[in-house]
Amino acid sequence: MFGMASLAQMHRSGPHFKTRPPRQPLGGKPFAKGVVLKTLIKKPKKPNSANRKCVLVRLSTGKEMVAYVPGIGHNLQEHNIVLCRVGRSQDLPARFRLA
């Protein structure tokens, strides 16, 4: 017969928290292939001012995300296939960039 745990037993084991599964849009892999859905121009966060080139990408994992396009100029358009990697642009809300 198992009854309720005593206060001393509950205090000894400590509180129980549910662990959240990690958010891994790339499925834990370093790179993921994706298809460009739309090209975007984003404004950076507070002290900076510019127009950052970004793309909306549907990954091979099925998730959609915004990725930063590095470098000067690009010729990306809808339906292009790109390779995404994890890595922030420090002044943008995007968590990914194109490799």
C-alpha positions as a Markdown table, in Angstrom:
| # | Residue | x | y | z |
|---|---|---|---|---|
| 1 | Met | 0.0 | 0.0 | 0.0 |
| 2 | Phe | 1.4 | 3.4 | -1.0 |
| 3 | Gly | 0.0 | 6.4 | 0.7 |
| 4 | Met | 0.8 | 10.1 | 0.5 |
| 5 | Ala | 4.4 | 11.1 | 1.0 |
| 6 | Ser | 5.2 | 12.8 | 4.4 |
| 7 | Leu | 6.3 | 16.4 | 4.5 |
| 8 | Ala | 9.9 | 15.3 | 5.4 |
| 9 | Gln | 10.0 | 13.0 | 2.3 |
| 10 | Met | 8.7 | 15.8 | 0.0 |
| 11 | His | 11.2 | 18.3 | 1.5 |
| 12 | Arg | 14.0 | 15.8 | 1.0 |
| 13 | Ser | 13.3 | 15.2 | -2.7 |
| 14 | Gly | 12.6 | 18.9 | -3.5 |
| 15 | Pro | 10.0 | 20.3 | -6.0 |
| 16 | His | 9.3 | 18.5 | -9.3 |
| 17 | Phe | 9.5 | 20.6 | -12.4 |
| 18 | Lys | 8.6 | 19.5 | -15.9 |
| 19 | Thr | 11.5 | 19.8 | -18.3 |
| 20 | Arg | 10.8 | 21.5 | -21.6 |
| 21 | Pro | 12.0 | 19.9 | -24.8 |
| 22 | Pro | 14.7 | 22.1 | -26.4 |
| 23 | Arg | 13.6 | 24.3 | -29.3 |
| 24 | Gln | 15.7 | 23.0 | -32.3 |
| 25 | Pro | 14.3 | 24.2 | -35.6 |
| 26 | Leu | 17.2 | 22.6 | -37.5 |
| 27 | Gly | 16.5 | 19.3 | -35.7 |
| 28 | Gly | 19.8 | 19.5 | -33.8 |
| 29 | Lys | 21.8 | 19.6 | -37.0 |
| 30 | Pro | 24.3 | 22.3 | -37.9 |
| 31 | Phe | 22.7 | 23.1 | -41.3 |
| 32 | Ala | 19.4 | 22.6 | -43.0 |
| 33 | Lys | 18.1 | 23.0 | -46.5 |
| 34 | Gly | 15.2 | 25.4 | -47.1 |
| 35 | Val | 13.1 | 27.1 | -49.8 |
| 36 | Val | 12.8 | 30.9 | -49.9 |
| 37 | Leu | 9.2 | 31.9 | -49.5 |
| 38 | Lys | 9.6 | 35.7 | -49.5 |
| 39 | Thr | 12.4 | 38.2 | -49.3 |
| 40 | Leu | 12.1 | 40.8 | -46.5 |
| 41 | Ile | 13.8 | 44.0 | -45.3 |
| 42 | Lys | 14.0 | 44.3 | -41.5 |
| 43 | Lys | 15.0 | 47.2 | -39.4 |
| 44 | Pro | 17.6 | 46.5 | -36.7 |
| 45 | Lys | 17.2 | 46.9 | -33.0 |
| 46 | Lys | 17.4 | 50.2 | -31.1 |
| 47 | Pro | 20.8 | 51.9 | -31.4 |
| 48 | Asn | 21.4 | 50.8 | -35.0 |
| 49 | Ser | 19.7 | 52.1 | -38.1 |
| 50 | Ala | 19.8 | 50.4 | -41.5 |
| 51 | Asn | 17.9 | 48.0 | -43.8 |
| 52 | Arg | 18.9 | 44.4 | -43.2 |
| 53 | Lys | 18.2 | 41.9 | -46.0 |
| 54 | Cys | 16.4 | 38.8 | -44.7 |
| 55 | Val | 14.4 | 35.9 | -46.2 |
| 56 | Leu | 11.5 | 33.8 | -45.0 |
| 57 | Val | 12.5 | 30.2 | -45.4 |
| 58 | Arg | 10.6 | 26.9 | -45.1 |
| 59 | Leu | 13.1 | 24.3 | -43.9 |
| 60 | Ser | 13.3 | 20.7 | -44.8 |
| 61 | Thr | 12.2 | 20.0 | -41.2 |
| 62 | Gly | 8.9 | 21.7 | -42.1 |
| 63 | Lys | 9.3 | 24.8 | -40.0 |
| 64 | Glu | 9.3 | 28.3 | -41.3 |
| 65 | Met | 11.8 | 31.0 | -40.0 |
| 66 | Val | 13.4 | 34.3 | -40.9 |
| 67 | Ala | 17.1 | 34.1 | -41.8 |
| 68 | Tyr | 19.6 | 36.9 | -42.4 |
| 69 | Val | 21.3 | 37.2 | -45.8 |
| 70 | Pro | 25.0 | 38.2 | -45.2 |
| 71 | Gly | 27.2 | 40.2 | -47.5 |
| 72 | Ile | 26.6 | 43.1 | -49.9 |
| 73 | Gly | 23.8 | 42.4 | -52.3 |
| 74 | His | 22.1 | 39.1 | -53.3 |
| 75 | Asn | 20.0 | 37.6 | -56.1 |
| 76 | Leu | 17.6 | 35.5 | -53.9 |
| 77 | Gln | 14.0 | 35.3 | -55.0 |
| 78 | Glu | 11.0 | 33.0 | -54.3 |
| 79 | His | 11.5 | 29.2 | -54.7 |
| 80 | Asn | 15.4 | 29.5 | -54.5 |
| 81 | Ile | 17.0 | 26.7 | -52.4 |
| 82 | Val | 19.3 | 27.9 | -49.6 |
| 83 | Leu | 21.4 | 26.4 | -46.9 |
| 84 | Cys | 20.6 | 27.8 | -43.4 |
| 85 | Arg | 22.8 | 27.7 | -40.3 |
| 86 | Val | 22.4 | 28.7 | -36.7 |
| 87 | Gly | 24.0 | 32.1 | -35.9 |
| 88 | Arg | 22.5 | 35.4 | -35.0 |
| 89 | Ser | 22.9 | 38.8 | -36.5 |
| 90 | Gln | 23.4 | 40.7 | -33.3 |
| 91 | Asp | 21.1 | 43.6 | -34.1 |
| 92 | Leu | 18.2 | 41.6 | -35.7 |
| 93 | Pro | 15.6 | 39.4 | -34.1 |
| 94 | Ala | 16.5 | 36.5 | -36.5 |
| 95 | Arg | 18.3 | 33.5 | -35.0 |
| 96 | Phe | 19.6 | 32.1 | -38.3 |
| 97 | Arg | 21.6 | 33.1 | -41.3 |
| 98 | Leu | 22.3 | 31.7 | -44.7 |
| 99 | Ala | 25.5 | 29.7 | -45.2 |
